[in-house]
Amino acid sequence: PKSPANSGLSQHTPEARWPEGEVPENVEIEVQCCRLADVLDAAFGTDSLPEMFMKIDVEGAEVELLRGLEARHWARVVGLAVEVQDVRGHLREVMKLCEGHGFSGEDNLAAVRQPS
């Protein structure tokens, strides 16, 4: 459904970019990548991080994204919702990372397994 909460990728129509019959089978696009810590520091500065509730949906890159946070960023996270693709032990690793930064116990750490 068309909803602000749904990914914009579902509305992507490559046919609109290329003439009929010329849609390539795949397209490579180079994008700059950086750690989440760098994005937060650029947005808020290193000394004025706000308390944050994070909603993470990164299609299998959850572990890498969370590893990109430093202790000072984790200290400002008051809540976390992560959609985890449970492949190659990702759910277990995400839980371990969260527990290592104070999110533990039934009161503030819960996981819902998404279908793979």
Steps between C-alpha positions, in 0.01 A plus 500: 500500500605856439580630843769733639611211721578275203824505307509720194675218317169320455387788278818498289423431138817457294286490186446875543877561460564304178310464175283190465703190434826660618470445875834352611496179702699671776649841569806582707496826690789615717394662826709645777475306826583609851443390857181601681721663765639736234150595383384571857812707573454700179134565580527581871868556581711279719404671827127553458346167406129488589327204656393282211248232417636313200293307249728292281400321180809448286425173320763271650761758604376536860816362662730723294288807572492440876873430506542847352383661824746600771432471874411872523230450234361189668480700825247733334277221362185478713316256277568282203283322243695284257355292219744211476544263211593191700760355267850393597423563869410868458223496759728348760777751420260799513371380837857458625596852388191650666557307821862617502376859507247468779192375318422178681227314681137467410425861600694673224619243247264299286544348160249412236624263235413621150431244228806451281 
